[in-house]
């Protein structure tokens, strides 16, 4: 269909430039035959997209990226006429390593977070260049992290926490679901920008980490809004601030960390869609259009909101600019703080 639209435009441009169809019926028929032959020749060996199943790589099972991928997958299947298979892989560099080895034709997609474009700052070597090797489709969603503390900790504001951490360097503990994950980076960036020393306690999952904060074995954590809401309402946790640059309706009334004492701070958990660099722009445009229209449907937006997720659905250009900015700003913070991934 894209090829047909392209041929139609060429004919319309020819007419606009003064070309006229022959008035002789025989000449007109011959001209149509020649045009048809040229069209077939021009499109030979150029298959429509998609012409085989699409692989959608998502990190982890049950996480935000997996949840979103399993919403998007069936929609793309119905719209594009080919099955979209969600392929869960460990986080870190594995999804990117798979994508960089794929053909640049749009049949391999990746839905992943900031660890993909920030991992070069946390590892000695990475098997891809996130700017050179990947084509951004969109920043699909973001899920704010919430800075929560155990109620026994004598802090109610960001300023209170910074002051306490400076009084007790290395004595406060922060739970993390793993080095390089969004909640770990949120805490590491917080510590670096505030100039405090908070000890990171890594866990094998976000729920295990949150359980120890609730139990008082660890003092604080940057938890997801969805995971922490019930515990906040029950008084098992206290919220100090939200990590997004602007207030979010997911946590009404809660100030941003930037506005509450740490200007310039922002570290939301973001999930973006990529394909291989070199994929035809028309294919990227089609994928962007289909995914954006789906995510912006009121029922889907509400379903994601109820799961603690905000829809972004940016343009490819906006997403590319975000990646460049984060690599410049957060990359420096990561290097200066000495944050490393295993």
N, C-alpha and C positions, 0 to 999 in steps of 0.2 A: 504493500500500500504506500509506503514512503517513497519507493521508487516511482510508482505511478504518479504520485503528486508532483514529484520532481520533474517528470516528463511533461506533465500538463503545464507546469509553470514555464518550461522552455518554449512550448508552443505559443502560450499567451504572450511571452516576451517577443517572439518572432512576429506575431501579428501586430503588436504595439509598434514595432520598428518599421512597419510599412509593408510587410509580406502579405500577399493576397493569394487565396486559393485559385487555381486555374478554373476558368469558366467552362472549358471543354469537359464533358462528363468522363470521357475516356482518360484524359490527362489527370482528372481528379481521382479516378479509381487507381491509376498507376501510382500517383503520389501517396495515396493511403497505404498501398501495398509496400512501397518503399519505406514509409514511416514505420509500419508494423515490423518489417524486417530489421530495421535499425534498432527498434526498441528491444526486440528479442536478443539481438547481438549484444546490445549494451548491458543487458541484465544477466547474460549467461554467466554462471559461476558466482552470482551474488545472491545467496539465499536470503529469504525473509528472516527477520528476527521476531521471536526465537524459533529455531528449527530443531531444537532438542531440549531435554529437561534442563532447568536452571538450578544451580547449586547455590544455596544461601547459607554461608558460614556464620555461625553465631557462637559466642563463647559461653561456656557453662550451661548447665541444665537448670531451669527454674529461675534464672536471674532475669534482670530487666531486659537484656538483649534477647534472650531466648523467648521470653513472653511476647515481646514485640515482633520478633521474627515469625512466630507461629500465628500471629494475627495477619501479618502482611503476606505470608506465603500462600494461603488459600485464595486471597484476593487476586494476587498476580496470576495464579493458576487459572482462575476463571476468566480473567481479562485477556491474558496472552495466549491461552490455548495450549500451554505446555506445563507439565507438573513442575512445581517449585519445591525442592527437597531441602528441608532445614538440616544442616550438618553441624552438630554441636562439637566444639573442640575446646581444649583448655585455653584459658586466657593467656595474656602475654603476647609472644611473638608468633605462636603457632598459626592463628588465622591468617595473619599477614604473609607468612611463609607459604601457605597454600595458595593464596591469591596471586602472589608474585610469580608463581609457576604456571598459572592458568593462561589460556589464550585470551587476547584482548578483543573479545567479541560480545561481552555482556552476559554470557551464560554462567559466569561465576561471580557471585556477589558476596559482600562481607558486611555484616552489621556488628560493629564493635565500638569500643570506647576510646578514651584519650590515651590509654596505655599504648595503643598502636602508634600514635605519632609522638608520644613522649618516651617510649622505650629506648630510643637511641641515646637518651641522656642518662639512662639507668643501667645500661649494659655495655660491656666492652665491645661487642659486635652484634649486629642485627642483620638478618638475611634480606633486608629490603630497605629502600629509602622511601619513607611515607609520602614525600612530595613527588619524587620522580616516578615511582612505580605504581601509585594508586590514583584513580580518577574519582574525585568526590562526586557523589550523587546528591546527598543532602545531609545536613544535621537533622536527624529524624525526631529525636526526643531528648528531654533532659529530666533528670530526677534530682531534686535538691537533697543534699545531705543536711542533717540538722545536728548542731553541736549540742549534745545532751550530757548531763552530769548526773551522778548519783545524788539524791537529795541530801545526803549527809555532808556533801562538799559545800563549804560556806561561800558559794558564788551564785549570783543571780544574773549577772551581766557579763559581757565580753571583757569589759574593763576589770571587773572583779577577778576573772580567771587569769588575765594577764598579770595583774598585780600579785596574785597568790603564787603563780608559777615563777615569777621573778624572786619572790621571797624564799621559795623552796625549789631551787634548780635541781632537776633530775628526780625529784621525789614524787611528782604526780605521774600517774600511768594512764596511757591512752590505748584503748583496744582497737585492733585493726584486723580486717579479714584477710590480710595478706599484703606483702610488700608490692607496691605499684598499683594496687586497687584504688578505686576512687576515694574511699574513706581514708585510706592511708595517705594518699596525696593531699587530701583536704587538710589532714592534721599536720603533715610535714610542712605544707605551705604556710599554714597558720603559725606554726612554731618559728619558721624562718622569718616571716614578716613581723611577728611580735617580738622576736629576739628572746625567746624563752626556750628552756630545755625541758621537754616533756618526754618521758620514756615510752617508747612504742612497744606494745605487747601484741605480737602477731598470733592470730588464730587461723584455723583451717576453714572458717566460714563466718559470714556476717552474724548469723544467729547465735553461734557459740560466743562470739565476741560480745554481742549485746546482752546475752544472759549473764555474763560475768559483771557487766556494768550494773545491771539490775540487782544482782546479788551483792554488790558493794565490794567485790574483789578487785575491780578496776574503777578508777574515778570518772573517766569520761570517754566519749566516742563520737565520731562523726557518723551517725546512723542515717538510714534512709527515712524519709518522712512516713512512708507507709508502715515500716517495721516499728517505728517508735510511737506512732499516734496513740495506740491503745494504752501503752505503758505511761505515757504522759498524762492521759486522762485519768488513769488510776493512781497517779501520784508516785509511781515507782521510779520515774525519771523526771528531771527538770530540763526544759529546753532553754538554751541560752541565745541561740541565733541560727539563722538559716544561711546556707553557703552561696545562694544565688546572688547575682549582682542587684536584682530587684526583688521586692517582696513577692511571695508566691501565694496564690489562693489555696495551695495545698496545706499551708500552715498560716492561716489568717491571724493577723495581729502580731506575729513574731518578726522582730526586726532582722535585717540582714546583718551579718557580722561586720561588713564594711561600714554600715551606718552606725553600728553600736560600739565602735572603738578601734576598728582596724581598716582605715580607708584604703580602697583599692583591692580589697580581698574578694575573691570569687573562685569557687571551685565546685561547681555542680557536676554531678555524674552525667556525662553526655554519651549518646549513642548515635553513630552516624553510619550511613550506607555508602559503600564504595564498590567500584568494579576495577578491573585492570586498566592501567594507563594505556592509551592507544585505542581504546574502544571507540567506535564511531560516535560522533556527537549526537547523531539522530537517535541512536540506541540509548545513550545516557539521558537524552531529553524525554524519550518515551518512558523509561523507568522512573525518572523523577516525577513526571506528570501523574503516572498511575499511583505511585506510592503517596505523593502529596495529597491527591484527591481523596485517597482512602483514609489517611490519617486525619484529614480535616473534616471528615463526616462527623456530624454531631454525636451519633451513637458511639463511634470509635473514640472520639475525644473524651467523652464521658467515661467510657470503659477504662481508658488509660488513666484518667484522672482518679478514678476510684482505686486504681492500683498504685497511686502515688507518682504518676508520670505526667509531665507537661508535654504537649505536642509542640514542636518547633517547625518542622517541614521547611527548612531554609532552601535557598537556591544553591546550586553547585558552587557558584562564585562566592556566596556568603560563607559557605562551609570551608572552602579553600582558604579564605582570609582568616577565619577563626583558627584553623590549623596553624597557619604561619604565625599568627599572633601568639598562640599558646606555646609554640615551639620556642619563640623568642623570649617571652616573659617567664613562663613556667620552667622552660628548659634551663634558664640561668639560675632560678631558685633551686631546682633539683641538683644542679651541679655544685652550686655553692654550699648546699646543705649536705652534699655527699650521699644522696639517696641512691641506693643500689638495689637491683633485682637479682634474685638467684638465677 
